[in-house]
Amino acid sequence: MIQTTNIQLSGLTCEACEKVISKRLKKIEGVQEVHVSSQSGDTSITATRPISTDEVTLALEGTHYKIINNL
């Protein structure tokens, strides 16, 4: 079963930010697709299982990107 998790991140300013976030989130087990908008910070994660905010926080550890909202 495919599940989508929507979150909003802070700290995004450009396409390079989108690429870094996408690359890191795709390393989470079960993640199939990631869409990131540097304009709004909205991030959509499509996965084969629910993805927790703790998993996202851990994947982004060492960066300045932070979850500001679950959408």
Jmol script that loads the backbone (N, CA, C; Angstrom):
load data "model"
ATOM      1  N   MET A   1       0.847  -1.194   0.000  1.00  0.00           N
ATOM      2  CA  MET A   1       0.000   0.000   0.000  1.00  0.00           C
ATOM      3  C   MET A   1       0.886   1.250   0.000  1.00  0.00           C
ATOM      4  N   ILE A   2       0.625   2.132  -0.907  1.00  0.00           N
ATOM      5  CA  ILE A   2       1.395   3.370  -1.024  1.00  0.00           C
ATOM      6  C   ILE A   2       0.799   4.426  -0.094  1.00  0.00           C
ATOM      7  N   GLN A   3       1.679   5.129   0.628  1.00  0.00           N
ATOM      8  CA  GLN A   3       1.251   6.178   1.546  1.00  0.00           C
ATOM      9  C   GLN A   3       2.016   7.455   1.230  1.00  0.00           C
ATOM     10  N   THR A   4       1.357   8.584   1.403  1.00  0.00           N
ATOM     11  CA  THR A   4       2.000   9.869   1.175  1.00  0.00           C
ATOM     12  C   THR A   4       2.047  10.647   2.485  1.00  0.00           C
ATOM     13  N   THR A   5       3.222  11.151   2.793  1.00  0.00           N
ATOM     14  CA  THR A   5       3.424  11.983   3.973  1.00  0.00           C
ATOM     15  C   THR A   5       3.758  13.380   3.484  1.00  0.00           C
ATOM     16  N   ASN A   6       3.041  14.379   3.986  1.00  0.00           N
ATOM     17  CA  ASN A   6       3.284  15.770   3.595  1.00  0.00           C
ATOM     18  C   ASN A   6       3.772  16.556   4.802  1.00  0.00           C
ATOM     19  N   ILE A   7       4.896  17.237   4.619  1.00  0.00           N
ATOM     20  CA  ILE A   7       5.463  18.066   5.679  1.00  0.00           C
ATOM     21  C   ILE A   7       5.926  19.394   5.079  1.00  0.00           C
ATOM     22  N   GLN A   8       6.158  20.345   5.954  1.00  0.00           N
ATOM     23  CA  GLN A   8       6.718  21.621   5.506  1.00  0.00           C
ATOM     24  C   GLN A   8       8.045  21.808   6.227  1.00  0.00           C
ATOM     25  N   LEU A   9       9.073  22.181   5.454  1.00  0.00           N
ATOM     26  CA  LEU A   9      10.413  22.359   5.993  1.00  0.00           C
ATOM     27  C   LEU A   9      10.828  23.824   5.946  1.00  0.00           C
ATOM     28  N   SER A  10      11.687  24.205   6.878  1.00  0.00           N
ATOM     29  CA  SER A  10      12.270  25.551   6.857  1.00  0.00           C
ATOM     30  C   SER A  10      13.700  25.456   6.353  1.00  0.00           C
ATOM     31  N   GLY A  11      14.220  26.572   5.842  1.00  0.00           N
ATOM     32  CA  GLY A  11      15.613  26.650   5.442  1.00  0.00           C
ATOM     33  C   GLY A  11      15.869  26.449   3.957  1.00  0.00           C
ATOM     34  N   LEU A  12      14.822  26.211   3.163  1.00  0.00           N
ATOM     35  CA  LEU A  12      15.005  26.004   1.724  1.00  0.00           C
ATOM     36  C   LEU A  12      15.098  27.343   1.007  1.00  0.00           C
ATOM     37  N   THR A  13      16.103  27.449   0.129  1.00  0.00           N
ATOM     38  CA  THR A  13      16.256  28.698  -0.618  1.00  0.00           C
ATOM     39  C   THR A  13      16.413  28.503  -2.118  1.00  0.00           C
ATOM     40  N   CYS A  14      16.746  27.268  -2.554  1.00  0.00           N
ATOM     41  CA  CYS A  14      17.049  27.084  -3.975  1.00  0.00           C
ATOM     42  C   CYS A  14      16.893  25.621  -4.402  1.00  0.00           C
ATOM     43  N   GLU A  15      17.159  25.368  -5.672  1.00  0.00           N
ATOM     44  CA  GLU A  15      17.057  24.011  -6.199  1.00  0.00           C
ATOM     45  C   GLU A  15      18.086  23.082  -5.571  1.00  0.00           C
ATOM     46  N   ALA A  16      19.242  23.602  -5.205  1.00  0.00           N
ATOM     47  CA  ALA A  16      20.256  22.772  -4.546  1.00  0.00           C
ATOM     48  C   ALA A  16      19.714  22.229  -3.220  1.00  0.00           C
ATOM     49  N   CYS A  17      18.950  23.051  -2.506  1.00  0.00           N
ATOM     50  CA  CYS A  17      18.312  22.610  -1.261  1.00  0.00           C
ATOM     51  C   CYS A  17      17.364  21.449  -1.549  1.00  0.00           C
ATOM     52  N   GLU A  18      16.560  21.592  -2.598  1.00  0.00           N
ATOM     53  CA  GLU A  18      15.618  20.543  -2.988  1.00  0.00           C
ATOM     54  C   GLU A  18      16.348  19.229  -3.237  1.00  0.00           C
ATOM     55  N   LYS A  19      17.488  19.300  -3.930  1.00  0.00           N
ATOM     56  CA  LYS A  19      18.247  18.089  -4.269  1.00  0.00           C
ATOM     57  C   LYS A  19      18.818  17.420  -3.025  1.00  0.00           C
ATOM     58  N   VAL A  20      19.362  18.214  -2.109  1.00  0.00           N
ATOM     59  CA  VAL A  20      19.932  17.662  -0.875  1.00  0.00           C
ATOM     60  C   VAL A  20      18.850  16.955  -0.068  1.00  0.00           C
ATOM     61  N   ILE A  21      17.721  17.612   0.115  1.00  0.00           N
ATOM     62  CA  ILE A  21      16.618  17.035   0.895  1.00  0.00           C
ATOM     63  C   ILE A  21      16.097  15.771   0.222  1.00  0.00           C
ATOM     64  N   SER A  22      15.863  15.840  -1.069  1.00  0.00           N
ATOM     65  CA  SER A  22      15.360  14.690  -1.807  1.00  0.00           C
ATOM     66  C   SER A  22      16.295  13.494  -1.685  1.00  0.00           C
ATOM     67  N   LYS A  23      17.575  13.729  -1.848  1.00  0.00           N
ATOM     68  CA  LYS A  23      18.569  12.651  -1.785  1.00  0.00           C
ATOM     69  C   LYS A  23      18.581  11.999  -0.397  1.00  0.00           C
ATOM     70  N   ARG A  24      18.531  12.820   0.630  1.00  0.00           N
ATOM     71  CA  ARG A  24      18.556  12.291   1.998  1.00  0.00           C
ATOM     72  C   ARG A  24      17.276  11.523   2.332  1.00  0.00           C
ATOM     73  N   LEU A  25      16.115  12.074   1.938  1.00  0.00           N
ATOM     74  CA  LEU A  25      14.855  11.405   2.267  1.00  0.00           C
ATOM     75  C   LEU A  25      14.671  10.104   1.499  1.00  0.00           C
ATOM     76  N   LYS A  26      15.233  10.021   0.293  1.00  0.00           N
ATOM     77  CA  LYS A  26      15.119   8.787  -0.485  1.00  0.00           C
ATOM     78  C   LYS A  26      15.899   7.630   0.134  1.00  0.00           C
ATOM     79  N   LYS A  27      16.780   7.932   1.088  1.00  0.00           N
ATOM     80  CA  LYS A  27      17.536   6.883   1.777  1.00  0.00           C
ATOM     81  C   LYS A  27      16.718   6.201   2.869  1.00  0.00           C
ATOM     82  N   ILE A  28      15.584   6.799   3.237  1.00  0.00           N
ATOM     83  CA  ILE A  28      14.712   6.190   4.247  1.00  0.00           C
ATOM     84  C   ILE A  28      14.081   4.940   3.634  1.00  0.00           C
ATOM     85  N   GLU A  29      14.101   3.855   4.389  1.00  0.00           N
ATOM     86  CA  GLU A  29      13.551   2.588   3.898  1.00  0.00           C
ATOM     87  C   GLU A  29      12.083   2.739   3.500  1.00  0.00           C
ATOM     88  N   GLY A  30      11.758   2.291   2.294  1.00  0.00           N
ATOM     89  CA  GLY A  30      10.387   2.313   1.803  1.00  0.00           C
ATOM     90  C   GLY A  30      10.023   3.531   0.980  1.00  0.00           C
ATOM     91  N   VAL A  31      10.859   4.583   1.025  1.00  0.00           N
ATOM     92  CA  VAL A  31      10.566   5.806   0.269  1.00  0.00           C
ATOM     93  C   VAL A  31      10.774   5.553  -1.219  1.00  0.00           C
ATOM     94  N   GLN A  32       9.774   5.907  -2.009  1.00  0.00           N
ATOM     95  CA  GLN A  32       9.843   5.710  -3.451  1.00  0.00           C
ATOM     96  C   GLN A  32      10.033   7.007  -4.221  1.00  0.00           C
ATOM     97  N   GLU A  33       9.428   8.072  -3.722  1.00  0.00           N
ATOM     98  CA  GLU A  33       9.467   9.344  -4.438  1.00  0.00           C
ATOM     99  C   GLU A  33       9.402  10.494  -3.445  1.00  0.00           C
ATOM    100  N   VAL A  34      10.124  11.575  -3.769  1.00  0.00           N
ATOM    101  CA  VAL A  34      10.118  12.771  -2.926  1.00  0.00           C
ATOM    102  C   VAL A  34       9.951  13.989  -3.827  1.00  0.00           C
ATOM    103  N   HIS A  35       9.019  14.871  -3.467  1.00  0.00           N
ATOM    104  CA  HIS A  35       8.839  16.148  -4.177  1.00  0.00           C
ATOM    105  C   HIS A  35       9.041  17.265  -3.168  1.00  0.00           C
ATOM    106  N   VAL A  36       9.959  18.178  -3.483  1.00  0.00           N
ATOM    107  CA  VAL A  36      10.293  19.280  -2.584  1.00  0.00           C
ATOM    108  C   VAL A  36      10.114  20.596  -3.331  1.00  0.00           C
ATOM    109  N   SER A  37       9.484  21.572  -2.676  1.00  0.00           N
ATOM    110  CA  SER A  37       9.325  22.901  -3.255  1.00  0.00           C
ATOM    111  C   SER A  37      10.127  23.902  -2.430  1.00  0.00           C
ATOM    112  N   SER A  38      11.158  24.500  -3.038  1.00  0.00           N
ATOM    113  CA  SER A  38      11.940  25.498  -2.312  1.00  0.00           C
ATOM    114  C   SER A  38      11.136  26.784  -2.107  1.00  0.00           C
ATOM    115  N   GLN A  39      10.111  26.986  -2.918  1.00  0.00           N
ATOM    116  CA  GLN A  39       9.265  28.178  -2.789  1.00  0.00           C
ATOM    117  C   GLN A  39       8.476  28.164  -1.475  1.00  0.00           C
ATOM    118  N   SER A  40       7.815  27.031  -1.193  1.00  0.00           N
ATOM    119  CA  SER A  40       6.934  26.940  -0.027  1.00  0.00           C
ATOM    120  C   SER A  40       7.511  26.105   1.103  1.00  0.00           C
ATOM    121  N   GLY A  41       8.501  25.259   0.791  1.00  0.00           N
ATOM    122  CA  GLY A  41       9.022  24.335   1.789  1.00  0.00           C
ATOM    123  C   GLY A  41       8.208  23.058   1.871  1.00  0.00           C
ATOM    124  N   ASP A  42       7.111  22.994   1.104  1.00  0.00           N
ATOM    125  CA  ASP A  42       6.254  21.804   1.125  1.00  0.00           C
ATOM    126  C   ASP A  42       7.009  20.612   0.553  1.00  0.00           C
ATOM    127  N   THR A  43       6.923  19.509   1.261  1.00  0.00           N
ATOM    128  CA  THR A  43       7.612  18.290   0.863  1.00  0.00           C
ATOM    129  C   THR A  43       6.636  17.129   0.923  1.00  0.00           C
ATOM    130  N   SER A  44       6.578  16.369  -0.144  1.00  0.00           N
ATOM    131  CA  SER A  44       5.693  15.214  -0.237  1.00  0.00           C
ATOM    132  C   SER A  44       6.558  13.968  -0.375  1.00  0.00           C
ATOM    133  N   ILE A  45       6.328  12.994   0.517  1.00  0.00           N
ATOM    134  CA  ILE A  45       7.100  11.755   0.514  1.00  0.00           C
ATOM    135  C   ILE A  45       6.149  10.602   0.214  1.00  0.00           C
ATOM    136  N   THR A  46       6.397   9.902  -0.883  1.00  0.00           N
ATOM    137  CA  THR A  46       5.593   8.743  -1.240  1.00  0.00           C
ATOM    138  C   THR A  46       6.381   7.501  -0.872  1.00  0.00           C
ATOM    139  N   ALA A  47       5.748   6.612  -0.092  1.00  0.00           N
ATOM    140  CA  ALA A  47       6.467   5.446   0.411  1.00  0.00           C
ATOM    141  C   ALA A  47       5.537   4.239   0.522  1.00  0.00           C
ATOM    142  N   THR A  48       6.155   3.095   0.734  1.00  0.00           N
ATOM    143  CA  THR A  48       5.394   1.855   0.868  1.00  0.00           C
ATOM    144  C   THR A  48       4.915   1.636   2.295  1.00  0.00           C
ATOM    145  N   ARG A  49       5.226   2.584   3.181  1.00  0.00           N
ATOM    146  CA  ARG A  49       4.810   2.509   4.583  1.00  0.00           C
ATOM    147  C   ARG A  49       4.742   3.930   5.141  1.00  0.00           C
ATOM    148  N   PRO A  50       4.108   4.114   6.293  1.00  0.00           N
ATOM    149  CA  PRO A  50       4.085   5.453   6.899  1.00  0.00           C
ATOM    150  C   PRO A  50       5.505   5.895   7.277  1.00  0.00           C
ATOM    151  N   ILE A  51       5.807   7.161   7.028  1.00  0.00           N
ATOM    152  CA  ILE A  51       7.116   7.726   7.377  1.00  0.00           C
ATOM    153  C   ILE A  51       6.894   8.698   8.533  1.00  0.00           C
ATOM    154  N   SER A  52       7.624   8.488   9.628  1.00  0.00           N
ATOM    155  CA  SER A  52       7.444   9.340  10.811  1.00  0.00           C
ATOM    156  C   SER A  52       8.276  10.606  10.700  1.00  0.00           C
ATOM    157  N   THR A  53       7.866  11.618  11.453  1.00  0.00           N
ATOM    158  CA  THR A  53       8.634  12.862  11.471  1.00  0.00           C
ATOM    159  C   THR A  53      10.008  12.622  12.088  1.00  0.00           C
ATOM    160  N   ASP A  54      10.111  11.658  13.001  1.00  0.00           N
ATOM    161  CA  ASP A  54      11.418  11.332  13.591  1.00  0.00           C
ATOM    162  C   ASP A  54      12.377  10.810  12.522  1.00  0.00           C
ATOM    163  N   GLU A  55      11.868   9.997  11.593  1.00  0.00           N
ATOM    164  CA  GLU A  55      12.705   9.473  10.509  1.00  0.00           C
ATOM    165  C   GLU A  55      13.186  10.600   9.594  1.00  0.00           C
ATOM    166  N   VAL A  56      12.296  11.551   9.326  1.00  0.00           N
ATOM    167  CA  VAL A  56      12.662  12.696   8.485  1.00  0.00           C
ATOM    168  C   VAL A  56      13.716  13.541   9.200  1.00  0.00           C
ATOM    169  N   THR A  57      13.497  13.814  10.477  1.00  0.00           N
ATOM    170  CA  THR A  57      14.452  14.593  11.259  1.00  0.00           C
ATOM    171  C   THR A  57      15.821  13.926  11.262  1.00  0.00           C
ATOM    172  N   LEU A  58      15.843  12.616  11.445  1.00  0.00           N
ATOM    173  CA  LEU A  58      17.102  11.872  11.449  1.00  0.00           C
ATOM    174  C   LEU A  58      17.787  11.934  10.082  1.00  0.00           C
ATOM    175  N   ALA A  59      17.011  11.816   9.013  1.00  0.00           N
ATOM    176  CA  ALA A  59      17.574  11.869   7.654  1.00  0.00           C
ATOM    177  C   ALA A  59      18.174  13.237   7.352  1.00  0.00           C
ATOM    178  N   LEU A  60      17.625  14.285   7.957  1.00  0.00           N
ATOM    179  CA  LEU A  60      18.104  15.648   7.711  1.00  0.00           C
ATOM    180  C   LEU A  60      19.113  16.122   8.753  1.00  0.00           C
ATOM    181  N   GLU A  61      19.514  15.224   9.648  1.00  0.00           N
ATOM    182  CA  GLU A  61      20.476  15.562  10.685  1.00  0.00           C
ATOM    183  C   GLU A  61      21.776  16.082  10.054  1.00  0.00           C
ATOM    184  N   GLY A  62      22.317  17.139  10.644  1.00  0.00           N
ATOM    185  CA  GLY A  62      23.547  17.724  10.125  1.00  0.00           C
ATOM    186  C   GLY A  62      23.298  18.817   9.090  1.00  0.00           C
ATOM    187  N   THR A  63      22.043  19.046   8.746  1.00  0.00           N
ATOM    188  CA  THR A  63      21.683  20.137   7.837  1.00  0.00           C
ATOM    189  C   THR A  63      20.924  21.187   8.645  1.00  0.00           C
ATOM    190  N   HIS A  64      20.618  22.308   8.018  1.00  0.00           N
ATOM    191  CA  HIS A  64      19.845  23.341   8.718  1.00  0.00           C
ATOM    192  C   HIS A  64      18.344  23.240   8.400  1.00  0.00           C
ATOM    193  N   TYR A  65      17.925  22.203   7.697  1.00  0.00           N
ATOM    194  CA  TYR A  65      16.506  22.021   7.353  1.00  0.00           C
ATOM    195  C   TYR A  65      15.766  21.414   8.535  1.00  0.00           C
ATOM    196  N   LYS A  66      14.630  22.004   8.855  1.00  0.00           N
ATOM    197  CA  LYS A  66      13.829  21.536   9.998  1.00  0.00           C
ATOM    198  C   LYS A  66      12.356  21.435   9.607  1.00  0.00           C
ATOM    199  N   ILE A  67      11.661  20.475  10.220  1.00  0.00           N
ATOM    200  CA  ILE A  67      10.219  20.344  10.016  1.00  0.00           C
ATOM    201  C   ILE A  67       9.530  21.471  10.797  1.00  0.00           C
ATOM    202  N   ILE A  68       8.674  22.215  10.103  1.00  0.00           N
ATOM    203  CA  ILE A  68       7.921  23.263  10.786  1.00  0.00           C
ATOM    204  C   ILE A  68       6.431  22.950  10.821  1.00  0.00           C
ATOM    205  N   ASN A  69       6.010  21.961  10.028  1.00  0.00           N
ATOM    206  CA  ASN A  69       4.584  21.638   9.948  1.00  0.00           C
ATOM    207  C   ASN A  69       4.365  20.267   9.357  1.00  0.00           C
ATOM    208  N   ASN A  70       3.395  19.533   9.892  1.00  0.00           N
ATOM    209  CA  ASN A  70       2.871  18.343   9.231  1.00  0.00           C
ATOM    210  C   ASN A  70       1.635  18.808   8.486  1.00  0.00           C
ATOM    211  N   LEU A  71       1.578  18.561   7.197  1.00  0.00           N
ATOM    212  CA  LEU A  71       0.451  19.042   6.390  1.00  0.00           C
ATOM    213  C   LEU A  71      -0.604  17.955   6.220  1.00  0.00           C
TER     214      LEU A  71
END
end "model"
wireframe off; spacefill off
backbone 0.3
color backbone group
